[in-house]
Amino acid sequence: MTKPSSLIPHPPSPRFAALPPLALYIHIPWCARKCPYCDFNSHEARGAVPEARYVAALLADLEQALPAVWGRRVYSVFFGGGTPSLFSARTIDAVLAAVRARLPLAPDAEITLEANPGTVEAGKFREFRAAGVNRLSVGIQSFEPRHLKTLGRIHDGREARSAIEVARASFENFNLDLMYGLPGQTPDEARADIEAALGYDPPHLSCYHLTIEPNTYFHRHPPALPDDDAAAAMQEGNEAELAARGYEHYETSAWARPGRRCAHNLNYWTFGDYLGIGAGAHSKLSFPDRIVRQMRVKRPERYLEAAERATPVQEEHAVAAGEIGCEFMMNALRLNQGFPAGLFEERTGLPLTTVLRGLDEAERRGLIERDHARLAPTPLGQRYLNDLIQIFLPEQAVV
């Protein structure tokens, strides 16, 4: 029986000795075609997108947010979408210049832009590099034309290979996105995709299992997916091939060459702060005595109007003290090597004892290993990550 709320000890409010590192996320909501598996806030571009008006809205959004982050240095910038590469390099350059004029941007800041391998976007890659982008993330997903068609991608295998060649020539640091567990895919086909990608020696690879998300075409019209055994064989084959090639499996879906981990995503996983601007963008911001989450207005047209009125934030709330520990664990336990024990208090403003009951239970079930210096998921915990995270969900009081 759950304890009455009056008997459940209230966790302390957070108190930060120093605020976490800050990242900037910039959302571009349009794409050439909405993919049937995509549940992101992306909208198919029908005709010309209002590029100039949207940039003006982004800058108004940033101006409105400045008091919450004033004086804090930004360590990474990420243009996500949608398909940011639909915008011109001149526009990206203008946005970065405006960011630098308003916020202290670290000299070595990682600046990533998501891009599609379509011919039009790939033709801009060199210009994006000249505009100040220093990391490109290319959404390949597969090299097999049959799977690309099923996924609704607008590029083919030839365009994927051509785009990677252009990315290699323009960027020292780039990522390739691949998916496995695709409709009708076999383990041999998944292995062929990995081998094709590795032929270009990418500094970073993201390999995602296709999941059917609510509010997508695939959710309404489910395709026939490989069974669990076949999907597990694909995952194990990917992991073995990447390990054999010297890649570090540092996060659930991420592999990197030494020194090429994604700094922006690592900030998320280690519970750093991030300011998100653009339609539907989310923020997590720490203050000396609280953590605040925000969401911008989601629909692009409504966002434009709201930003022009200096009211782009649709929702804002302080994270309840009893939820902070779970939020930290949801992110940090994705890291295969875990995290230093002191990071919990540094990033949450709370003592590690606030999640002691969950740690004890997770260790008892063989899902984590820990000592005085570090906590990490075991191989079993990595495999059953959702079960591990559920251990840290806050207790629900009975009123």
N, C-alpha and C positions, 0 to 999 in steps of 0.2 A: 504493500500500500504506500502511495506517495505521501510524503509528509505534508501537513497543512502549511500554507505559505508562511504563517507566522513562525514556524519552527525551522524553516530553511534559512541558513545563514546568508545574509546579503553580502556578495563580494564587494571588496573595496572599490572605490572609484579610481580610475587610472591616474598616475602621477608620473610625468615624464621628466627625466633629468635632461634629456636632449631629444629633439624631434627626429623621427626617422628620415632617411633620404627621400627626396622628392623627384618624381618622374612626371612627365607631361604626355598625355594621350590626346591625339587630335583625330576626331572621327569624320570620315568622308562617307556619306551614307549611300551614294549611288554606285550601281554596277551596270555592266552592259547587259547582263541577264541574271535573273534570280535563280540560283541553283536549287534543285528540289530538296536537298538535305540541309540547307542553310537556315538557321534560326537567329542569325544576327540581325541587327537593325540596318538592313540594306534594302534598297529600292531600285527596281529596274529603271534605268534612264530612258525616258521616252522623249526623244528630241534632245536639244541642247540643255545641259544642266546649268543652273544659275550660278556659275563659278564665281564671278566677281561679287555678287550679292552674298554668297555663302561665306567668302573670305571676310567680307565686312562684318558678317554676323559672328564669325569665329573671333575676330579681334574685339568686338563689343563684349562677347562672352568672357574673353580673357581679361579685359579691363574690369568687368564686374567682379571677377574672382580675385583680383590682385590683393585686396585687403586681407584675405584669408591665408595668403602665402607670401606676404611681403617680406623681402629680404632673404628668402630661402633659395638656395642654389638648386638648379635643375640638372640632374645627372644623366637623363636619357629622354629622348623624344621619340614617339611612335605614331606614325600616320597609319591608321587602320580603317577598315571599312566593312562592307562596300569594297570599292576598288579605287584607292587613292591615285593609282597611276592613270586614271581617266583624266585627272587634272593636269594642266600644263606644268612644266618645270618652272616656268616663270612664276606661276601662282605659288608653288611650293617654296620657291626662293623668297617670295614676298612674305609668306607666313613665317618662315624661319627668321627673317630679318625683324619682323614685328615682335616675335618672341624674344629675340636677343635684346631688343630695345626696352623690354618691360621686365625681364627676369634675368638674373645672373645664370647664364648657361655655362656649365663646366667646359673648359677648353677641350677636354677629351670626351665630351658627351657622345654617347652612341645615338645616332639619328637613323631610325629605321623607317622604311616605306614599304608597305605591302603592294605587290604588283601581280598582274596576270601575265601569262606568257603570250597573249595575243600579239599579232604583228604590230598593231598601232602602239600598244603600251611599250613593247620591247624597244621600239624605235626611239623612245624617250630616255632609256636607261642612262646613257652617257650624260644627258642634260640634267637628270636628277642628281647625279654625282657632282656635277659642276655647281649645282644649286646648294650643296652642303649636306645632302644625304650621304651617309657613309656605310650604311648597311641596307641591303635589299632582301626582302622576303618574297620569294616567287611561288605562287600557288600552282604547282605542277599537278598534284593529286595522283596522276597516273600517266604512263606513256602509252598505254594500250587504247587505241581509238574506240573500241567497243565500250570500254569502261568510261572513257571521257564523255561519250555520247549519253550514256545512262546517267552520269552525274550532271548533265546539263552544261558542261564546260564548252566555251566557245573556241578553244584552241584544239589542235590535234597534236599527235606525237611529234611531228616534224617541227611545228612551231614551239613546242616545249623545249626540244633540243636546241633550237636556234636561240631561244630566249636565254637559256643557261649559258651558251657561249658568249652572248653579249654581256650578261651579268658578270661572268668571270673576267672579261676584258675590262670592265668598268669598275668593279668593286673587289677589294681584297676580302671583304667580309660579306657573305651572303648566306641566306637560308633557303632550302627547298622544302616545301610542304608536300608530303605524300600521305595517301590514305590506303588502308587495307580493310579487308572484310567487306569488299564491294559486292553488289549484286552479281551473282554468277562467277565470281572470282575464285580461282584455285590457288593453293599454296605456291605452286610453280609460277603462276602469273604474278603473285605478290613478290616473290623472290626476284623475278625478272625486273620489276619496277625498281626495287632496291639496288640491284646490280647496275641498272642503267643510270640511276642517280649517282651512285658511287663512282661511276666512270668519269664523272666531272670533278671528283675530289672536292665536294662542297665543304666549307668550314663548319656548317651546321645543318642538321636535318631534323625536321619535325615529322614524326610518323604517327598518325592518328587512326584509331579504329573508327570506322563509320558507325555512328549511333543515330538512331531515329529519334529526332527531337519533336516535341509538340509544336503545333503551328507551322508545320512544313508540309510540302507536297508529299513527301515520302511517308509522313505520318498519316495523311489522309488516304494515300494509295500505297500501302507498304510493298516494297519489292521483296523478292525472294533472296534472302541473304545466306551466306555460308553458315553451316551449323557451328556449334560451339567448338567442336573438335578441330574443324578446319580453320576457324578463326584463331584458335590457340596455336595451331601449327604455324600460321602466318606470323603471329607475334613472336614466337620462339625463333623462327627462321630469321626474321628481321634482326632480333637482338643478337643472335649468333653471328650473322654476317657483319653487322656494324662493329661488334666487339673485335672480330677477327681483323677488321681494317683499322683498328686503333681508335675508334670513337668512344668517348666517355658517355655512358648513359646516365646523365646527371639528374633527369627529371622524368616523370612518368612517360611523356611523349617526346622527349628532346634528347638529342645526341649531338656532341660537339667535339671538334678537334681541340687540343690544349689551347687555352686562352681565347676560345671563341664561343663560350657560353653567351646566351642572350642576356645582356645586362638589364634590359628593360623588364623582361619577364622574371628574371631573378629577383627584381625589386618587388614584384607582386608576391612571389612565392615566399619571400622572407618578410612579408608584411610591412613593406615600406609604404610610403604615401604616394598617391598619384592624383593629379588634377586632370580631369577629363573634360575637354571642351568639344562642342559639336553635337549634332542631333543624337539624343539618346545616350550620350557619354556618361559614364559613372566616375565618381571621385571618392577617394578615401583620404581624409585629411585629419591629422592629429593636431591637438592643441595641448597646452600644459596639463589640462585636467579632463580631457575627453577626446573621443574619436568620432568624427562626423562622416556620414555617407551622404552623397548627393546623386541625383539623376537629372540629366537635362531633358527638356521637352523632346519627345521621340520622333514625331512625324516631321520630315524636313520642312514643309511649308509652315507648319505651326512653330517650329523652332526658329525659322527666319524671322517670323513676326515677333516672337517672344524676345529674341536677342535684340532686335531693333527697339524694343521697349525696355531693355536692360533687365528682363526677367526670364533668363534662359533656364533657371533651375526650377524643375517641376516638383521634385521631392527632396527633402532634407531631413535627416534625423540623426541624433546622437546614438551610437551603438550602446545598447544596454551592457552594463559591466559584466553581467552573467553570460553574455554572448561573445565577448571579446576573445576569451581563450579558445573557444570552438572555432572562431573565424581564423585565428592564427594557425591552429592545427590543420584546418582544411587546406591551407596554402603550404605551410612548411613541411608537412608530411608527404607532399608530392616529391620532395627532393630525396633521391635515393641515398645520399650520404647524410641525410638529416640536417641538424643544425646545432650550433653551440648552445649549451644550456642557458647561458646568459642572454642569448638573443631574445628569449621569450619576454623577460622583463624589459629589455631595451626597447622592444617594438610594441609591447602592449601597455606598458606602464603599470603592470601588475606582477606580483610575485609568482614564481612557478608553482607554489603550493596551491594556487587557485585551481589548477588542473591535476592535482596530485592523485585524486581518486581515479580519474581517467587513465593516467599514466600507469598506475598500479594494475588496473584491469587489462590494459593493452599489453603490458609486459607479461601478465599471468597467461594471456592467451597466445603468447608468442608472436605478437604483431609488431612489437618494437623492442629495441635493445637500448640500454642507457647506462651511463655512468655519471660521475660528477661533472664531466666536461661536455658530453654530447648525447643527443637523442637521435635515433634513426629508425626508420621502418625496417623490419627484417624482410627477407625475400617473400615470406608469407604475407607480411603486411603490405608490401608493394603489390602483390597479386590481388589482395582483397582490401584495397584502399578504402572503398566505400564503407565496409564493415569497420575498419579502423577509425575512420572519421566519426562514424555514428556514436562511438563510445564517448566522444567529447561533447555531444549535443547537450545543451543545458537542460536541467530537470524541469519538468512541467508541474507547477504547483497546483494542487486542488484547492479551489476556493470554497 
